[in-house]
Amino acid sequence: MLVSMGSANIEILAYESTDLGLLCLRRRELLSQPGTMVTEITLNHEFLMSSYHTESERQLAAHALEMNGGENLRVLVGGLGLGYTARAVLTSERVAAVEVVEYLPQVIDWLDRGLFPLAEELRTDARLSVICGDVYERLAQAPGERFDLILIDVDHAPDENLADANTRFYSEDGLRRAKAHLASQGVLGVWSYAESSPFADALRRVFESVTVKEVAFRNDLIDQDVTDWLFFGRD
């Protein structure tokens, strides 16, 4: 469905009701850069993510890979989104398998239908598996398989969650439960759009080494300088 909004054309690729609210996948041309198409996700009519600015998602994967120099790495990614974190992990030949846990079945369906830019590339990589589930619930349980990297990109920030139940993951107890799913020398990485000193402090009480990385960029979509935050813990 093509919707005209003033001088902008927006193509609605999917518009669906979910447990978290109204989810929309859309594609549009940037007015400031004619010919540049971006794919975006909104939740309850609020902006969630875009294919235009993906540096911090890719840095989440890249920095975690730098922190773990092992081979045949097994990676757990919480949140599929538009697939940029998973794709960044898969660019490393040291990665043997990537499991993505996505809460919303609608997002997995978009991948299966090839509705977002990386869909074909992701679907043809035999190392990738995508399952529907709650990654926080998974990490709260006793561990089975252990992972070399666990990367979480689900909530807006540790202090701003998409669901109230997600809050427990960011506590000291939640982090200790998540840590139990890491292999030796494993790395936990968490994406956030905002700084969170309480979360950084909780990480320091659980992990021997904690890194907080800022990723600054100019967001042309809102004409502002923006900083995303990446939190990493390892022993």
QUIWORA-V289023 format. One record per residue. N is the residue number from 1. RES is the residue in three letters. SS is DSSP state (H for helix, E for strand, C for the rest). PHI is phi in degrees with one decimal (NA if undefined). NEAR is the number of other ideal C-beta (glycine too) atoms within 10 Angstrom. Layout:
BEGIN
((N;RES;SS;PHI;NEAR) (N;RES;SS;PHI;NEAR))
END
This chain:
BEGIN
((1;MET;C;NA;9) (2;LEU;E;-103.3;9) (3;VAL;E;-115.5;11) (4;SER;E;-95.4;8) (5;MET;E;-123.2;8) (6;GLY;C;66.4;6) (7;SER;C;-96.3;7) (8;ALA;E;-104.4;11) (9;ASN;E;-105.9;13) (10;ILE;E;-121.7;16) (11;GLU;E;-98.4;14) (12;ILE;E;-85.3;13) (13;LEU;E;-85.1;17) (14;ALA;E;-159.4;17) (15;TYR;E;-145.5;13) (16;GLU;E;-139.2;14) (17;SER;E;-84.4;9) (18;THR;E;-133.3;14) (19;ASP;C;-61.8;11) (20;LEU;C;-96.9;13) (21;GLY;E;129.4;12) (22;LEU;E;-80.6;13) (23;LEU;E;-112.3;20) (24;CYS;E;-128.5;17) (25;LEU;E;-112.7;21) (26;ARG;E;-138.8;17) (27;ARG;E;-127.7;18) (28;ARG;E;-149.2;19) (29;GLU;E;-93.4;16) (30;LEU;C;-72.7;14) (31;LEU;C;-63.9;11) (32;SER;C;-76.7;9) (33;GLN;C;-137.9;11) (34;PRO;C;-53.0;7) (35;GLY;C;95.1;6) (36;THR;C;-91.9;12) (37;MET;E;-100.7;13) (38;VAL;E;-125.4;16) (39;THR;E;-108.4;20) (40;GLU;E;-133.6;20) (41;ILE;E;-119.9;21) (42;THR;E;-121.4;17) (43;LEU;E;-127.8;16) (44;ASN;C;53.2;11) (45;HIS;C;67.9;8) (46;GLU;E;-107.2;9) (47;PHE;E;-61.4;11) (48;LEU;E;-116.5;17) (49;MET;E;-161.7;18) (50;SER;E;-143.2;16) (51;SER;C;-80.0;18) (52;TYR;C;-79.5;15) (53;HIS;C;-114.9;18) (54;THR;C;-129.2;20) (55;GLU;H;-60.1;13) (56;SER;H;-69.1;23) (57;GLU;H;-63.9;25) (58;ARG;H;-70.6;16) (59;GLN;H;-68.6;19) (60;LEU;H;-56.2;29) (61;ALA;H;-72.3;28) (62;ALA;H;-62.9;18) (63;HIS;H;-70.2;17) (64;ALA;H;-62.5;26) (65;LEU;H;-64.9;23) (66;GLU;H;-65.0;10) (67;MET;H;-76.1;18) (68;ASN;C;-122.6;18) (69;GLY;C;-89.1;9) (70;GLY;C;-74.6;14) (71;GLU;C;-114.7;10) (72;ASN;C;51.2;9) (73;LEU;E;-72.6;22) (74;ARG;E;-111.4;19) (75;VAL;E;-125.0;28) (76;LEU;E;-112.4;25) (77;VAL;E;-116.2;29) (78;GLY;E;-94.6;27) (79;GLY;C;101.1;22) (80;LEU;C;-82.6;25) (81;GLY;C;54.7;22) (82;LEU;C;-92.7;26) (83;GLY;C;90.8;26) (84;TYR;H;-73.1;24) (85;THR;H;-67.9;30) (86;ALA;H;-61.0;29) (87;ARG;H;-64.0;20) (88;ALA;H;-64.0;20) (89;VAL;H;-64.8;26) (90;LEU;H;-70.0;20) (91;THR;C;-70.7;12) (92;SER;C;-86.8;15) (93;GLU;C;-71.7;7) (94;ARG;C;-78.9;13) (95;VAL;E;-91.6;21) (96;ALA;E;-93.1;13) (97;ALA;E;-156.4;18) (98;VAL;E;-128.0;26) (99;GLU;E;-111.5;19) (100;VAL;E;-104.2;27) (101;VAL;E;-108.5;22) (102;GLU;E;-116.0;22) (103;TYR;C;-70.5;23) (104;LEU;C;-96.1;19) (105;PRO;H;-62.4;13) (106;GLN;H;-62.8;17) (107;VAL;H;-67.9;26) (108;ILE;H;-64.7;16) (109;ASP;H;-62.8;13) (110;TRP;H;-61.8;23) (111;LEU;H;-62.7;22) (112;ASP;H;-61.9;11) (113;ARG;C;-89.5;11) (114;GLY;C;69.4;12) (115;LEU;C;-87.1;16) (116;PHE;C;-119.9;24) (117;PRO;C;-54.2;18) (118;LEU;C;-92.0;19) (119;ALA;H;-55.7;16) (120;GLU;H;-64.1;10) (121;GLU;H;-61.3;13) (122;LEU;H;-69.2;22) (123;ARG;H;-66.3;13) (124;THR;C;-95.0;8) (125;ASP;C;-93.4;14) (126;ALA;C;-66.1;6) (127;ARG;C;-77.9;14) (128;LEU;E;-96.6;22) (129;SER;E;-130.0;11) (130;VAL;E;-124.1;19) (131;ILE;E;-123.8;12) (132;CYS;E;-91.1;15) (133;GLY;C;175.9;13) (134;ASP;C;-103.1;16) (135;VAL;H;-64.1;25) (136;TYR;H;-67.3;24) (137;GLU;H;-63.8;14) (138;ARG;H;-59.8;19) (139;LEU;H;-74.3;24) (140;ALA;H;-80.5;17) (141;GLN;C;-86.9;10) (142;ALA;C;-61.6;7) (143;PRO;C;-71.8;15) (144;GLY;C;-111.0;7) (145;GLU;C;-68.2;10) (146;ARG;C;-105.0;14) (147;PHE;E;-116.4;21) (148;ASP;E;-80.6;24) (149;LEU;E;-134.4;28) (150;ILE;E;-124.0;26) (151;LEU;E;-118.4;30) (152;ILE;E;-115.6;26) (153;ASP;C;-138.6;23) (154;VAL;C;-121.4;22) (155;ASP;C;-89.4;22) (156;HIS;C;-64.9;14) (157;ALA;E;-166.2;17) (158;PRO;C;-56.6;25) (159;ASP;C;-100.4;15) (160;GLU;E;-140.5;12) (161;ASN;C;-100.0;17) (162;LEU;C;-73.2;17) (163;ALA;C;-141.8;13) (164;ASP;H;-58.8;7) (165;ALA;H;-65.0;12) (166;ASN;H;-69.2;20) (167;THR;H;-57.5;14) (168;ARG;H;-63.7;16) (169;PHE;H;-59.8;24) (170;TYR;H;-82.6;24) (171;SER;C;-84.8;15) (172;GLU;H;-59.8;13) (173;ASP;H;-64.6;12) (174;GLY;H;-62.7;18) (175;LEU;H;-69.6;22) (176;ARG;H;-65.5;13) (177;ARG;H;-65.8;20) (178;ALA;H;-66.2;25) (179;LYS;H;-59.3;19) (180;ALA;C;-63.9;13) (181;HIS;C;-89.2;20) (182;LEU;E;-91.1;23) (183;ALA;E;-75.0;17) (184;SER;E;-55.9;8) (185;GLN;E;68.2;12) (186;GLY;E;-69.4;24) (187;VAL;E;-124.1;26) (188;LEU;E;-103.5;26) (189;GLY;E;-124.5;27) (190;VAL;E;-132.4;26) (191;TRP;E;-89.8;25) (192;SER;E;-152.8;23) (193;TYR;C;-88.9;13) (194;ALA;C;-140.2;13) (195;GLU;C;-70.0;16) (196;SER;C;-147.0;19) (197;SER;H;-63.9;10) (198;PRO;H;-60.2;11) (199;PHE;H;-69.1;22) (200;ALA;H;-60.4;16) (201;ASP;H;-65.5;11) (202;ALA;H;-63.5;22) (203;LEU;H;-59.3;25) (204;ARG;H;-67.0;14) (205;ARG;H;-79.3;10) (206;VAL;H;-107.4;19) (207;PHE;C;-111.8;19) (208;GLU;C;-70.6;8) (209;SER;E;-129.4;12) (210;VAL;E;-128.7;17) (211;THR;E;-123.5;17) (212;VAL;E;-116.1;16) (213;LYS;E;-116.9;14) (214;GLU;E;-95.7;11) (215;VAL;E;-122.3;18) (216;ALA;E;-100.0;10) (217;PHE;E;-159.0;13) (218;ARG;E;-91.0;11) (219;ASN;E;-91.2;14) (220;ASP;C;-66.9;13) (221;LEU;C;-67.0;15) (222;ILE;C;-121.1;9) (223;ASP;C;56.6;8) (224;GLN;E;-142.0;8) (225;ASP;E;-80.2;9) (226;VAL;E;-130.2;14) (227;THR;E;-126.6;13) (228;ASP;E;-97.2;22) (229;TRP;E;-126.2;20) (230;LEU;E;-120.0;23) (231;PHE;E;-116.3;23) (232;PHE;E;-129.2;22) (233;GLY;E;-132.8;25) (234;ARG;E;-157.7;20) (235;ASP;C;-103.4;12))
END
